[in-house]
Amino acid sequence: MISRSYTNLLDLASGNFLGQPNEHKRLPRVMTVAGVISELDDEQANSVASDVQSSVIQDRIIIVANQLPVKAKRRPDNKGWSFSWDDDSLLLQLKDGLPEDLEVLYVGSLNVDVDPSEQDDVSQLLLDRFKCVPAFLPPDIFTKFYHGFCKQHLWPLFHYMLPFSANHGCRFDRSLWEAYVAANKIFYQRVIEVINPEDDYVWIHDYHLMVLPTFLRRRFNRLRMGFFLHSPFPSSEIYRTSPVREEILKALLNSDLIGFHTFDYARHFLSCCSRMLGLDYQSKRGYIGLEYYGRTIGIKIMPVGIHMGQIQSALRLADKEWRVGELKQQFEGKTVLLGVDDMDVFKGVNLKFLAMEQMLKQHPKWQGRAVLIQITNPTRGKGKDLEEIEVEIQASCKRINETFGQPGYEPIVFIDRPVSISERVAYYTVAECVVVTAVRDGMNLIPYEYIVCRHGVPESDSSSESSGPKKSMLVVSEFIGCSPSLSGAIRVNPWNIEATAEAMSDAISMADAEKQLRHEKHYRYVSTHDVAYWSRSFFQDMERTCKDHFRRRCWGIGLSFGFRVVALDPNFRKLSIDHIVSVYLRSKNRAILLDYDGTIMPQTSHNKTPSAEVISIINTLSGDPKNTVFVVSGRGKDSLSKWFSPCKKLGIAAEHGYFIRWSSNDEWEVCGHNSEFGWKEMAEPVMQLYTEATDGSSIESKESALVWHHRDADLGFGSSQAKEMLDHLESVLANEPVAVKAGQFIVEVKPQGVSKGLVGEKIFTTMSEKGKQADFVLCIGDDRSDEEMFEIISSAISSGILSSRTIVFACTVGQKPSKAKYYLDDPAEVLLMLKGLAEASDPEPFTDSESEGTL
């Protein structure tokens, strides 16, 4: 039995549970590699990069989705299967936008059960003829994966439906989550059987496979990988209710590019990343990027389109012409409104019926004249909620038809069966207006199809669609993905029955000239933003996002869903203690600059007083006559001088260098150009205003600076207030000799010309003037202010303050992008390194009185 508190994803996913087979015959590879297939089993997934060398130069894309774009049916003699392309599949249609020389391979499941004895033959057939690789899910895993976790947890969650009671929705079941992970593992196994990791792109589709990126990234750190979510992404208040919220977020962040239909969906995702993972995004030249351990993950906002060729082909079909004539005769003298929806609790079909009923009540002129044709595709899910909504829809339809029906007239024509695309096109052709009242829908392409069908086939001048003005009208819910792109549609809140009824009446009452203008505007957009445009745009962004993959050094770190790849500059490496000690021993004049918080004192520590070990190490280092040691901190001089009072020879630069002292016997020097602080009287009231309005924020007053802290405030609100305050203060203090800067959970106002970089420059210059030019420089820090010290070192060498022969160790704390060339993982490693230097030091003798001092 699997432990409910498992921690390791690979232990879970490689286990034999829920009937998952341990072994299966693999497909022959579609690449040439050295070695055997078993070497690519994920038990060896701790490799940091692929060693597989491709023999194929040409790029290829592997498209992974829950279902393959093929139809399968049993042969009449019951011996084997026959397969054909599914022309309605988006996965097949998106090929039109990809480069012609880009080979496309598909990985996904089939919509039929294939006996295990036939799976190898079916796999080979699909690979040879369709370039498809099937993932066969055992029935018990499939049921819990698809009908369980996908449809009972993810689908309702992403559509804003929470299981407040056992009778409404399915409570979280960890066994369903385990099946979801196991199913994603099976898809992963099929991908790695055919992948060329150095040459291939991988494009993963939809919520069924949201943890697949972690599997693939763990195995191939530099794999070029994109993910597109075809459903809505809920607001953080909804998403945070999921017990596996962070696991899914972190898995998605192993992609290089994450795509959404609308900005709202992307904004909700970014808000979740900010609130739960502390990640901020940046927008640069129109592209949104999310920084994650040195990798920039692209956020793509692009609604999918329709396949123009498919719709226009359906328009040309002869049986459509026959069906159009039949429908025109059936609804002669009537104004037709049309709805086309899946049987789903979120499609709002019953709300549409109630709006139709309200329209007939409010506007009796439409009784006997207006007809709502509702085509409802069969349900793809299961559950009590679906059964209840079906009963409710049938009851509403029956009641409305009984109330407003007349001989030869029914206000609602309910078609509860599958409808072919050609028949659907015929209904589009006769409809004056399409009505979509979904309460939540990822995209919904029905309005796009309707617009194209009402426009007709351009080159077919003799067709009925091409004669007369082209006009169409749309009433669409504001909660569907296509709504923002249809600016000429009448947008409604489907929960407001009266307003929806008015919108439907207005749509069919509108003047033809206005309908024509709105139609032309919509058609220009839909015809140019088709599925090919969408896939081309996504692939181009994936190429752009991944262009530096093979230039950067990558490390895979973390267990389970905490796994992520750290991508760093090729020259960035961990500081070797043995190496720095050997250089330290050979040097004569050393400059050592140490940040305090986050460097020698952990950020998470509540007691910020340095330990006896820290005092001892720094005392030993500063006591060596060859050393000039400084603690360079943003903290005030009083606290720093008190904490480090035992270290008589230690230099301290407080408040980012506004105050500087070379030893405990020296007086504090003021390094700022201005000692007037009248600006505080202007800045503090502004900060006080935001503090009163932002719960959890506070003001720290230093001698030379004012700092507004919002670490304990609401993450989103605190950040928003900080940005607003930054603009406010810059405006108020525009003519004052101060700098206003934002940092990590702070906004700081300090005098101009004060920075840690200038402290470093002053120390190096003073040493050089005294004839003790540094031949060894160690500079360690952990945040943005310390980057100024790292940056000044390069200019100090070029200006001659430091010799070109000076050996520099600029070191940041934590593996992250930095101007430093070295890193140590945490303050514990920093102390270990400093201890190594202290043990190699030769402190000069000092008296007992000099060493006295208590903390």
Secondary structure by P-SEA (a helix, b strand, c coil): ccccccccaaaaaacccccccccccccccccccccccccccccccccccccccccccbbbbbbbcccccbbbbbccccccbbbbbccccccccccccccccbbbbbbbbbcccccccaaaaaaaaaaacccbbbbbbcaaaaaaaccccccccaaaaaaccccccccccccccaaaaaaaaaaaaaaaaaaaaccccccbbbbbbcccccaaaaaaaaaccccbbbbbbccccccccccccccaaaaaaaaaacccbbbbccaaaaaaaaaaaaaccbbbbbbcccbbbbbcccbbbbbbbbbbbccaaaaaaaaacaaaaaaaaaaaaaaccbbbbbbbbccccccaaaaaaaaaaaaaaacccccccbbbbbbbcccccccaaaaaaaaaaaaaaaaaaaacccccccccccccccccaaaaaaaaaaccccccccccccccaaaaaaaaaaaccccccccccccccccccccccccccccccccccccccccaaaaaaaaaaaaaaccaaaaaaaaaaaaaaaaaacaaaaaaaaaaaaaaaacccccbbbbbbbccccbbbbbbccccccccaaaaaaaaaaccbbbbbbbccccccccccccccccaaaaaaaaaaaacccccccccccccaaaaaaaaccccccccccccccbbbcccccccccccccccccaaaaaaaaaaaaaaacccbbbbbcccbbbbbcccccaaaaaaaaaaaaaaaaaaaccccbbbbbcccbbbbbcccccaaaaaaaaaaaaaaacccccbbbbbbccccaaaaaaaaaaaaaaccccccbbbbbcccccccccccbbbccaaaaaaaaaaaaaaccccccccccccccc
